[in-house]
């Protein structure tokens, strides 16, 4: 047996255990790091050829392995922009230079300078823009993703396009001869820029089974409504409406508008009607909501929710072979495979929880046990090296 082989084995063993202690130390110090994935050191033997009666001591090699695919615990927070992934997938983020990375660290906050959502490590959350300018995402590419920007949620107004007018018209009402307005109501709608317009609705009973309905611009009679502004509503013996029951007219400065009256009845009761219309006056954003399917909604002061972005999830064939980088992010490698892009809750991808964070998957008890094992093995290997060194000294002294 070669004494140099013994020395080599001792040094090799100490180096391997040093690597193990290094991963243990990293795990312990990151046990509270959001989205951190545990590293471990695995060993394999390096066998050298030996002859009969003369053993040639080999050595040991070490390899660091990451448990990136292993889910960490989910903890809930008070910040709605904290995002946690349950299941497969990673957030797509970029560094200040625009290079893309993958991460499970979803502790995002609004950057006051840019308005972008940025996590604690300075990486910007990326998503696909919805509405005007929306793109169709590629299944294996990150083309088309843009920063999720809170400042892009501007004040908005929308013109009214449809509404309903329903309720009961009294069966016992007198028929007006000549026809006269027996009842009048109003409905508020909005033009394209959010100006409110009052629509006056006049009703006249013209026969035992018919009512005439007329609409007019109650805000400005000098600017009349266009299109069909009047029609007759006909009721059967059961008091249910028959025939056409939709008025289609144009709102001044607004959109074509359909007023649906199919919910009207003529029963032996009092006059009792309700109405509503879509559209809204100019309204500012008061909040942002994140749905489990990755949709980012701007919530306006009037209660309107508008989808502005959709956050994708990206995955690879072998997540444990991703390459870790500073800032708790990962890059793809030849061993991990390329990007597979989808949306939360789609097949093969997890869901997103708002107001929650994924914690580290490090178990302190396991790490302390591994540290003791590494310390014991390191000490034993140092004894091997020390013994080999002493034997080599004896051999050198014999030569003298």
C-alpha positions, 0 to 999 in steps of 0.5 A: 500500500502506498503511503502517498495513497493514504495521505491522498485519501485523508486529504480527499476525505477532509475536502469532501467533508468540508464541502458537506459542512459548507452546504450545511452552513449555507442551509442553516443560515438560509433557514428563514430565507423566502423560497430557499431550497436546501443544498446537500453534498453527496459522495462517490468513491474514486477507485484506483487500480490495485495489484494483488497484495498491494492495495492502492488507496483511492479517494472520494469525490463530492457533488452538491445537489439541490432539492429545488423541486421540493415544496417549502411550507406556506406562511400567510402574511398581511401584504397582498403583493406577497405571492406563494406558489403551491405546486410546480412552477417558478415566477419569471423575474429579471435582474436590472439588466433585463436577464431572465431568471426563475425564482420561488421567492415571491416577497414582492413590493412596489418599487417607488421609482419605477412602479414595478413589483420587485422582490426583496432581492431586487428582481422584477416580476414579469407577466403578460399584459392583458387588454389592449396590446395583449400577446399570445404567450409561447409555450417554450419561450419568455418572449412577450413578458413585461414588468408587472407595473402598478403605476400603469393602473391609471384612472379609467371610465367606461361608456354604458352599453347595456342595462336592464329595466324590470319589475311589475306594471299593475294589471289594474291600472286604467287605460289612458285615453288619449294615451298619457304618461301614467308612470315615469322612472329614470336610469343613469348611464355614462358616455365614453369619457364617463359623463353621467347621462340621465335616461328618462323612461315613460310608461303609458298603459294603452290597452288591457295587455299593452304598455307603451315605453319611451326613453329620452335624454333627461340630462339634455333634451336638446341632445336627443337619443338616436335609434329606437326610443319607443316600443310597445310591451305586450303581456299574455293572460299570465302577466308575462311579457311576449314579443320583443322587449329590447330597446336599442338606442345611441347615447350622446357621446357614448356607445350603442345601448341595449335596454333589456325589459324582458323581466317585466310583468303585468300582475295584480300588484303595485308599480314596482320597477328597478333598473341598472346599467354598466359603465362608470364615471372616471375612477381611480385605482384603490387596490390591486388583487392577485387571483390564484390563476395569476390574473392581476386585477386593478380594483377601482374606487367604484368597485370595478375590477379590471384584469391588467396582467397575468402572471405566468409560471415557468418550469423545466423538465428537471428543476433540481438541475437548475443552476442557483445564482445569487439572489435566490434565483435559478438559471436553466442548464443543459441538464435541467432542460429549457423553459416550459411556460404556462399559467397557474392552475393549468395542467402541470402547474401550481396555483398562486396564493396572495398574501402568502410566502413559501418558506425555506425547505430546510429542516434545522434538526436534519442539518444539525445531524448532518453537521455532527456527521461531517465533523466526525468524519472530518476528524477521522479523515484527519487522523488518517492523514496524520497517521500516514504522515507519521509513517512516512516520517518513519520511512524517511528516517529509516532511509537516513 
